[in-house]
Amino acid sequence: MAPTAPSPAKSASPSQPSGKSEVSDLKQQLRQLAGSRAPDADDQRRDVFKRVISCMTAGIDVSAAFGEMVLCSATSDVVLKKMCYLYVGVHARAHPDLALLTINFLQRDCRDQDPTIRGLALRSLCSLRVPNLVEYLVTPLTTGLKDPSAYVRMVAAVGAAKLYHISATTCLDADLPAALKALMLSDPDAQVVANCLHSLLEIWTLEAANSEAAGREIETLYSKPVVFYLLNKIKEFSEWAQCHVLELASKFIPSDNNEIFDIMNLLEDRLQHANGAVVLATIKVFLHLTMSMTDVHQQVYERIKAPLLTLVGAGSPEQSYSVLCHLHLLVMRAPMLFSSDYKSFYCQFSDPSYVKKLKLEMLTAIANESNTYEIVTELCEYAGNVDVPIARESIRAVGKIALQQYDVNAIVDRLLQFLEMDKDYVTAETLVLVKDLLRKYPQWSHDCIAVVGNISSQNIQEPKGKAALIWMLGEYSQDMHDAPYVLENLVDNWDEEQSPERPPETQKALGATLAAGLADTHQDVHDRALFYYRLLQYDPAVAERVVNPPKQAVSVFADTQSSEIKDRIFDEFNSLSVVYQKPSYMFTDKEHRGTFEYSEDLANLTVGAEAPETVISAQRYQESDNDLLLSTSDKEDSGIRSSNGSYTSTYNAPSDLLSSQTPAETALINPSSSTYSTQTNFSLDDLLGLGVPDAPAPPPPPALALNSKPVLDPATFQKKWGQLALSFSQECSLSPQGAASLMNPQSLIRHMQSNYIQCIASGGQPPNYKFYFYGQKAGAAAFYLVECIVNTASAKAQLKIKAEDGTTAEAFSTLFQSVLSQFGHS
């Protein structure tokens, strides 16, 4: 039987490139088509070019075909030109030596008869971004700014800004900014004018840091002739260009009120524009121009209300959210002007959660005597929403309105009805609000406590709900006869609680509460219990005055944002500042950045040699934007200069957490302590029922011993980190003292080393620090690797733990968190 004939090989499709063999085949086909004059040569080139672009898109390196692609670019086919320019633009920057091959044909195409090809060639020439080739850009750009085709002039205007980024000196020496300004004020094409304006603003803004002349040039752009010239042409601009012109107009300083009214009359019809960005940019101009004219400013609010409300209901959810953020900012400045339109902010069934949440905030802000009943009725409907976060927010909104002193009687009745809904999250949120209401309106305590007293603590699962209940039990125990028994039940279940929101405030169960608090592993709870114990030791009368002072109504609750920040956000109207609800410097400058993600790749980390057991060597380093991680051997402020020029520093192991406690306090959580004798017992312990034998035993230490001198070099650490699977990823808290101690990151490194946990790399800038630790199981070769990202502002640490011995990973995690929680108390 004859063997089966092999099936013919399938040609690779553009969507299925086949790697190196495909690239070699493409090179050969391009070489064959380079000089071909066949009638269908352009069609064949198109097919091959498409396959090259497909390979490039799939991530295959096709730079080997660079020469052949350039040879095949000698054609008048616009489609082939576009694909060739795309290819050249991608590979020229990575292969500057090959980019030189493209200069001749790009310069030739810049002189082509077809304006489309001239523009595409000029754009590609400017997009090479190879510093060594800037000398070839000046002449095509200068010629392009004078080209008879508006498309070429438009490309040349943007190309001038690109040249500035490649070589600012070359751009300025060629006097391109002056040519751009002249073109902006004389060109009949609106898009060319817009591109010139954008490039000029970009160039002069960057140059202003080095040149006073650049600052003067920026001032000329904000002058009356330029601003009014652009505003008179605004209808001819695209939406993108209109936003640029309007941003320019918002910074214009008019000389008198007539100029203000002239600008507002010119822009009146922009408020009816279909594009939300144009409407918001126009509103910004109106608001900023009339800041000094109180009456006119209020009229502007009335005028812009309808366009904004139209945009909220007419666009996508994302646009609605953006417009609502701006509306919220305006509502906070002038709530009365929007109070009659409260129904516009009712939640729709189809609204996403983020839109609903913002609408609830706006309903809270515009509530007053005339609309409170309708708004609260609507909010109460949301309390049973299937979307639990929205239900929570609606209950909070009801409480906030009550705190504004609007229709308190009806609102308190509504809140108390929420307690009958038999939903844990509704009960928890309601208890928190009832607590705040009682702080402001103590006269409602009798009605509220009568309802709250019927709630069983066992039916409240959320910590903040239990915390609110405990506060009310402590403040109004005389009205709740079962208060001592409820508190005793909570104390008995102390170990089951996972939250530090448990202030011990009732005398009956105080002894057991203090003992449990001192034994608690959460640092805040431990410190609070220790404070109360020592306060009682000093003088029970003083403790009573501190813990139970005369009740005073809270008239005003603290605002989360200062008026200065709100004004700063208003100045940045129509920007991300309004969406983020914070000034731009808070999310752009490094010192105001919050927690951010770090790369898992350790290849670019700066790691140092292994530190000795008790001595950390130091090396100088320079901070830069790329210094995310620095060597553990960074120079310490308290280091001692040695003879060889390096810095050394010794340290003592931190004392145990209990070392700051008296023997009596230690005995409360450690009855077997030999340092506590019957002679040191206090009458206070007898009064509170704190007999030493009955004190609760401390939690057992983690059953894991670590090698005191582990050895692991950076390369091995990096290799293990890449190979091991993630064992634990969790967040833990630092004590306030620990967060404060991180002003010197080396203190944390020394603290961990004293517990046999070594640091191999560290770095970052306040408030974010990143550390890589490792430990080794005693008597075994298994290592534990830890990535620890600390944010000192929030006193939180993000932990990622990888372990070679998975059976002890949990024990190491517990040990690591225990050691970390003790940081700052030495």
N, C-alpha and C positions, 0 to 999 in steps of 0.2 A: 504494500500500500504506500503510495507516494506521500511524503510528508506534507503537512498542511502549509500552504503558502503563508508567509507572514503578512499580516494586514498592513496596508500602507499607513505610514505615520501621519497622524493628524497634525495639521498646521496649528501652531499656537494662536489662540484667539487673543484679542487685546485685553480681555478680562482674565486671562489665565497665562501669565508669563511663566517661563520655565527656567529662569535663572541664568547662570553663566553661559550655557549653551545657546540660549536665546539671544544674549547680547552679542556673541560671536557671529551668529547668523545674521543679526541686524546690521552689524558692521559690514559684513560681506555684501549684503544687498544694497546698502547705502553707497558703498564704493562702486558698485556696478552702475548705480543710477546717477552718480555724480556728474558724469559728462554725457549722459544719454540725451539725445535729441528726438527720441521716438515720440509720436503723437500722444501716446498715453503715459508718457514718463511722469507727468505731474500727478496723475491718478495713482501710479505705483508709489511715488514718493509719499503721497498722502497716507496710503495704507501702512507704509513702513514707519512714517512719523507717528502715526497713531499708536503703533505697537511700542515705539520707544517711549512715548508719553505714558502709556499704560504701565510699562515696566517701572518707570520713574515714580509713578503714583503708588505702585505696589511696594516701594522701598528698595528696589533692586538698583544697584550702582551701575548706571549706564554712561558714566563719564568717559569710559574707554572709547565711546563712539563720538566724542566731541569733534574731532577733526572732520570726520565724515559728514556730520550734521552741518558743519559750517560750509563744507564744499557743496552740499545739496541746497544751500540757501540761496544760490544764484538763480532765482526764479521770480517771475512777476505775480505768482499766485499768492493772494493775500492770506488764504487759509494756511498755506505752507509757511509763510512768513511768521504768522502768529504762533504756530507750534514751535518753530525754530527759536523765536524770541523767548518763549516760555522755557524751553530747554536751556538756553544760554543763561537766562536769569537765575535759574536754580543752581547751575553748576559753576558759574563763573566765580562766585564768591568763595566757594570751597576749593577751587583750582585756579588761583590767580594767574599761574603761568599759562594755562590754556585760554584764559580770558583775552590775552593779547591777540589771539588768532581772530577774535571777533571784531576788533576795532575797525579794520579796513572795510568789511562788508556792512557794518552798522553805519559808519560814516558815509559810505556810498548810498545806503538806503535813505539817510537823512536828506539827500539831495534828489530823491526820486520824484518823478512827476506826480505820482499819486499821493495826495495829502494824507491818506490813511496810512500808507506805508511810511511816510516821513514821520508822522506822529508816533507810530508803533516803534520805529527804529530809535527815535529820540528817547522814548520812555524806557526802552530796553537798555540803551546806552547809559542812562542815568541810574538804572537799577543794578548795574554791575557792582557798584560800591566797592571798587578796588582802588585803594589810595594811590597806587602807582600809575593809574590811568586817568587821573583827574585832568591832566593837561589836554587830553583829547575831548573833554566835555565842554570847555568854555566856548569854543567857536560854534559848535552846533547849537548850544543854548542861546547864545547871542543872536544867531541867525533865526532860531526858532521863535524868539520873542517878536521878531519883525515879519514872520511868515504871513502870507496873505490868507492862509487857512486858519479859521478860529480854533479848529481842533488842535493844530500844531502849537499855536500860541498858548492854548490851555495846558497842553502837556509840558511846554517849556516853562511855564510859570511854576508848576509843581516841581519840575526838574531843578529849578534854582534852589529850592529848599533842600532837595536831596543832595545837591552839591555842597551846600553849607554844612550838612551833617558829615559829609566825607572829608571836606577840607574847608573850614571856615575862612581861612586866609585867602585861598584861591577865589572863593565866591565874592569876598569883599574887594579884593584887588581888581576883579573884573567889573566892579561897579554894577553888579546885577541887581542889588536892592533899588538903586536909583532907576534902573530901567523898568523894574517891576512897578514902582510907584507911578512913573510916567504912563505906563501901559494901563494901570488901573484907572487913572483919571481920564483916559482918552479912548479906550477901546470900546467899540459899539456892542460887543458880545458880552452878555451878562455873566456867563460862566467864566470867561477869561478874567473879568473884573473880580469875581469871587475868588478864583484861584490866586490871583495876585494878592488880594487882601489876606488870604490865609497864609501864604508864604511869607509876606512881609511881617505879619504878626509873629509868626514862628521864628523868623530870623532875628528880628529886633528884640523880642523877648529874651531869647537865649543870649544875645550879644550885650544886652543891657547890664548884665552882671560884670562885664569887663570894660564897658565904654560908656561915658556920659553922653556921647553923641547919639548912641543907640537909644538912650532914654528920651532925648529930645525928638528923635524920629518917631517914637511911639506916641509922644504928645501930639505931633502933627496929625497922626491918624485919628486922634480923638478931637480934632479941631472941628469947628462949625462947617467950613466949606466941604471937608471930606465926608462928615456924617450926613449932612443934608443932601449932598450929591448921591450918596449911596441909598438913602431913604427914598429919594424921588424915583430911583430905579428899582425899588424893592419888588414890585410886582413882576418884574422880568426875571428875577432870580429863581433858582430852584429852591425847594424847601430847605435843603441843607445850607445853601448860601444865605437864605433869609435868616436862618438862626445865627449865622456868623455876623451878619450886618446888625441884627437886633442886639446881640451881645456887645458889639461895639457901641451901639447907641445907648445901652444901659450904663456905660461908663462915661458918657458925655456929660460935661458940667455946663448947663445953660447959664447964660449971662443974665437973663430976666425971665419973667413968667410968660412973656409972649412966645419965646422959643419953646418953652414947655408945651404950651397949647398947640403950637404949630406941629411939633413932633407927634403929639397925641392925635391930632386930626389926620396926619398922614398915615398913622398906623391903626386908625379906628377899624377899618375893614379887616385887619389881620386877626381880630378877635373872633371873626366868623370863619376862619380858615379851618379846613377839614383836618389838617395835620396838628396833632396835639403839641408837638415840639414848638411849632410856630406860635401857637396860642400862648403857651407858657412863657416863651421868650418875649412876646409882646407884653404880657402881664408884668414881667420883671421890669421892662422899660417903664411902664406906667407907674408901678409902685416906687421905683427908685427915684424917678423924676419928681414925684409929688411928696416926698418924705417931709419936706419943709413946709408944705401947704396942707394943714390939718383938714380943712373942710373939703378940699379937692381930693385928698387922700381917701377920705371916707366915701366920697362919691365914686372913686375908682373901685373900691370894694363892692359897691352895689353894681357897678357896671360889669365887673369880671365874674360875678357870681353865676349868671346864666350860662356863659360859655363853658365854665368849669363843670357845672352840673351836667351839661350836655355831653361833655367828653367822658364823664364818669359812666354814663349809661350807653354810650355809642360805640366804644372801642372794645378791644380784647381785655381779658382780666388783668393782664400785665399793665396795659395802659391805664386801666381803671385804678389800679393800685398806685401807680406813679402819680396820677392826677389827684387821687385821694390824699396822698402824702402831702402834696402842696396845699390842698384844701385844709388839711388838718393843721398845717402851719398857720394858715390865715385864720382859721377858726380860733386857735389859741390866742391870736392877737386881737380879734374882734368877734367874740362869740355872739354878741347880740345881733349882729348883721345877718347871721345864718340861722338864728333860732326859729324863724318862721318856716324854714325849709327842712325841718328835722325829718320829715317823711322821706326825703331823698336819700337819707342814710339808713333806712331800714334794710335789713339783710334780705337778699333774694335767695331762693332755694338753690339756684345755680351758681351762686358766688363761691369762689374758693375760700378756704379757711383764712388765708392771709388778708383777703379783702374784707371778710366778715369781721375779723378782729379789729381792723382799722376803723370800720364803720361804728363798732361799739365804742371805741375811744372817742369818736366824733359826737356820738349821741350823748356821751357823758359830758363832753365839753360844752355843748350848746344847751344843756338842760337849764331851765329857769322856771319861775313861778307859773308861767302861762302854759308850758308844755310838759312839765314833769309827769303829770298823771299819764298822758298818752305814751310818753317814752318809757316809763317804768312798766306800764302794761305790756308794751311790746317786748321789753327785755325779759320780763317774767315768762313770756312764751318761749324764749330761747333757752331757759333753764332746763327744759326737758329735751333739748336737742340731742340727736343721736351723736353729734360731733361733741365729744366730751370736752375738749379744750374750749370750744365756743360756749358751751354751757357754763363752764367755769368763769370765762370772761364776762358773760352776761350777769352772773351773780355779783362779781366784783364791781361791774358797772353800776348795778343797783345800789351797792354800798357806797360807792364814790359819790353818787348823786345825793344820798342821804347825808353824807358828810358835808355837802355844800349847803345844807340847811334848807332844802326844798322839800316840802310836804313830808316831814319826818314821820308824822303819825302813820300815814298810809304805808310808807316804805317799811317801817319796822314791822307792821302787821304782815306785809308780804314776805319779809325775810323769815319771820317766825314760821310762816306757812311752808317755807322751803324745808324746814326741819322735819316735816311730816311726809316728805317724798320718798323716804326709805332708800336713798341712793347715797353711797358712801362719799363720793366726791362732792355732791351737793351739800351734805351735812358738814363736811370739813370746811368748804369755802364759806358757808353760812356762819359757822362758829367763829371763824376768823373775823368776819365782818361785824358780827354781834359784839365781839370783843372791842373792835375799834369804835363802834358806836357807843358802847358804854364808857369808853375813855373820854368821848366828847360830850355825851349826853347821860351823865350818871342818873338823871331823874327817871330814866327808862329801865333802871336795874330791876325793879320789882316785877314788871311784866316779862322782861327777857329771862330772868333767872327762873321764873316759874315754869317756863317752857324748857329751858336748858337743863333744869334739874331732873327732868323726866328722861333724859338721854343717857343710855348706858355707855360707859367708856369702852365696853367690849365691842360695841357696834361702830366705833370710830377707828379706822385703820390708818389714816394718813397722819404723819407726825405733826404737821402744822395744826391739824384739827385737834389733836390731843393736847398740844401746847396751849391752844386757845382755851380749851376746856379747863386745863389745870390753872391757867391764869384767873379764870372766872371763879374757880373753886377757892383760890386763895384770896381774891379780893372781896368776894361776897359769900364767904363761908357762913356768916351769921344768917343768911337767907336760905341756905341749903343744908338741911340737917344731915343729909347723907354724905356730905363732903369728906369727912375723915375716912369713911369706908371706901369711897371711890378712890381716894389717894392711896390707901393701903393696898388696894388691888393693883394699882399702877406700879407701886413700889415692888410688890411681889413678882410682877412680870417684867422687872427692869431689864434682865438679860435678853429678853425678846425684842426690846426696842432697838432700832437701828439709827435713830436720829438724836442729835445733841440738843434738840429743842425740848428740854425737860427741866425747867427750873424748880428746885425744891422749895416750896413756899408755905407749907402747912406744918404747924407745930406737932400735931399728933403723930405723924409718921416720919418726923424729921431725922430721928436717929438712924433708922434703916436706910433712909434716903441718902444721908451723908456717907454712910459706909459703902453703899453701892456706888455712889458717885466717885468716891476716892479710888475704888477698884476699877472704875470704867477705863477702858483703853482709849477712848476719845479724849484728846487733850483738853478741849474746851470744857467738857463736862467735868473732868478731873479737877481742872483749875477752879471752876465755879464752886464745886463742893468744898475744895480746900479753903477757898476764900470765906465761905459761909462758916465753916468749922472754926477757923481762926477768929472770925468776927465774934462768934458766940463765946469763944474762950476769953476774949478781951473784955466784953461787957454785953450781956444780953439786952440791956436797955439801948445801947448804941446800935446793936444789931436790929432791934425793932424799928428804930428810927430810920435806918438805912433801907431795910427790906419793906417796911410797911409805913411809909410816910403818909401824911394827910392826903386824901384823894383830891386831886385837882383836875378839872375838865381840861382836855387838850383842845385849844381853840383852832389851831392851824397845824396840819400835818405837813411835814417837810416835802418840798418839791424836789424831784430827782434831777432837774436841770436848772441851772442858774439862768437869770435873765440875760446875762452876758453871752452865754452859749446860744440861747434862743435868738438873740439879735445877730450873732455871727452866722447862724444858719439862715436867717432871713436875708442877710447880705449875699448869701450864696444861693439864692433862689434859682430854680431851674437847673439844679445840679444833683449829683449823687448825695450831697450833704443832706438834702431834704429827705431823701429816701432812707438814708442811714440814721437820720435824726442826730447827727453830730457834725461839727465843723470838719472841713476837709483835712485840716492838719492832724486830726485825731485818727484818720485812717490812711494817711499818706506818709507822714514823717515817722522815722523808725522808732523814736522814743515814745510814740503814742500807739504803736501797733500792738494788737492783742495777741492771743495765742495763735500760732500759725503752724502749719504742717511742716515736718522735716522729711527729707528723703530717707528711704531705707538703705540707700547705697552708701557704703562706708568708704568707697574708693577715693573720694575727694576729701576725706577727713584728715585733719592734722593730728597725728597721734605721736606720742613721745615714747621714749624708752620706759621700761617698767620702773616704777618708783620703789625704793627700799621700803622696809617695813615701817620705819619711823621717820624717814627723811624724804622730803620731796625736793628733787632737784628742780632748778628753774632755768628757763631759756627766755630770752627776750623775743617779743613778737610785736608786730604792728597790726593794729586793728584796721580792718577794711570791711567793705560791704560783703566780701566773700568769706569772712571769718566767722562762719556759723559755729564751727567747733574749733577749739584751740587745744593745745597740748595740756595734759594734766601737769606738766612741768612749767607752767607759766610763772612768771616772777610774782612773788608775794610782796605786799607792802611792808610786812614785818620781817622780810628775809634778811639774812646776814651775808654780806659779800665775802666769799672765800678767796683764797689766794689765786685760784685759777680763773677768777672772774665770774664764776657762776654764783647763783644765790641758793642758799640752803635754809631750811626752816625746820625746827623740831617742834613737837607738840606732845601734850599729855592726853591720854585717853579720857573722854568725857565721863563724868561721874554719872551714876545711875539716876533715873528720874526721881526715885524716892529719897535721894540724899538731901534734898531741900526740905524734907518734912521732918517734923519732930518725931521722937520715938513713939509718942501716943498715936500720932497720925499714921505712922508706918504700921503700928500694931493693928489698926483698924482693918487693914487689908492684908496683913501678914501676921496672924496670931502666933506663929512659931518663932517670931523674931526674938533673939536673945537680948536685944538691947532694950526691951520693954519689960519693966518689972512692975510689981504691984505698987511699989512706992511712987511710981510716976503716973499712976492713974489719976484722973481728974474727976472731981465731983460732977462736972458737966457730963462725962461719959455715963455715970450712974443715972443722972437725970434723964438722959436721952435713951437709956437702955442700951448703951454701947459697951457691954461687957466684952472683954477680949475673947473669951472662948466662943462667943456667938458671932464674932465678926466673920463676914464672908471671906472665903479663901480666894486668893488672886487667881486669875486664869493661868494655866500652866504655860511655861515658855515653850516655843516651838521646838519639837523634838528633832533638831537638826544641828549638827556640829560642823563648822567650817574649818578648812585648812588655814592656819594662821599665816602661812607664807606661800600663797599660790603664785605660780609663774605662768604668764601667758603673754606672748609677744603680739604686737598690733596686727601683723599679717595673719596669724593664726586666729585671732579674735574676728577679724573681718571674714575669713573663710568660714568659721563656725557660724557666724551670724547669718551668712547667706544660705547655709545648708540646713540649719535647724528650723523646725516649725515653731510657730508662736504657741507658747503654753498658756500665757495669761495676758490680757490687755485690760487694764482697769485704771480708775482714777482714785487718788487718795488725797487727803488734806494734810497740809503742813500747819503747825502751830503758828500763831502770829510772831512768836519769837524766832521760829525757824525761818519764816519768810523774811524777817528783818535781818537775820544773820547772813542771808544770801547776798547782802551788799558785798561780801567777800566770798565768792564761790569756793575758794580753797578751804574755807571752814567746813563746808559740807563734805568735801573730799577727805579731809582729815577725820571727820566724825565717822564716816563710813569705813575708813581704813582701820580705825580703832576697833571696829566690829568685824574685821577680817573680810571686808568687801572692798575691793580695789577699784580705782577709776583709771580707765585707759585713755579716755578722751573727754574733753569738756569744752564749752565755749558758749557764745551767745552774748546778747546785750540786754540790759534791763528793758522790760521786766521778764524777758524770756531767757532761760538758760537750759542747756541740754547737756546731759552727762551719759556716758557709757560706763557701766560698772560690770564687774564680774566677781564671782566667788567660786570656790572649789570645795566639794564635799570632803570632809575629813576622812582620811584613810581610803580614798577612792580617786579615780581620775576624772570623774564627772564634773563639768563646769556648768555654771549658771550665768547667763548673759542678760543684762538689763539695759534697756533704753529708758532714761528718765528725763522727761521734759517738764520743767518747773516754770510756772507763771507766778511771780511774786505778788502781782497785783491781786490775783484771786486766791493766793495761797493754796493752789492746787498743783498736783503732780500727776502727769500721765505716764503710766508704766507699761512697758512691753517686756515680757520675760520669756526667755527661751532657755530650755534646760536639756542637757544630755541625759539626765536621769529623770524621766517623766514621773516616776513614782514619788519623787520628793519635790517636785516642782511647786506644789501647793504649800508645802512646809517652808520652802525658801521664800515664796511670795509673802507668807505671813511674817517670816523673820525680817525680810527687807522692809516691809511696811512698818513693822514695830520699831526698827532702828531709825527709819526716816521720821517717824512721829516724835521721837525723842530728840531730834535735832533742834538746837537752840536752847536747850535747858541745861546745858553743862555749865 
